Amino acid sequence: MTKADIVNEISKNTGIEKVTVQKTVEAFMETVKESLVSNNNVYLRGFGSFIVKKRAQKTARNISKNTTIIIPEHYIPSFKPSKAFVNKVKTNVK
């Protein structure tokens, strides 16, 4: 499902114009991004959490050049679904 599909579905279900729904969806995504960049997690009860995870420093290998490089510790965005969400997907996906 794409962002356009989400906008169409919300517009169809609520009767709100697509332009308004699109602005709202984009504002939501921008707010989540800004929160994660500021190292603030976003919790949506019943849906899940957008969190920042810390990755430790590690050694990696470039096989084609046969060299070793060190990847410094860094942070990545992550999504953790709620238990209710996970259970619903487990029981309905075929």
Secondary structure, 3 states (H helix, E strand, C coil): CCHHHHHHHHHHHHCCCHHHHHHHHHHHHHHHHHHHHCCCCEEECCCEEEEEEEECCEEEEECCCCEEEEECCEEEEEEEECHHHHHHHHHHCC
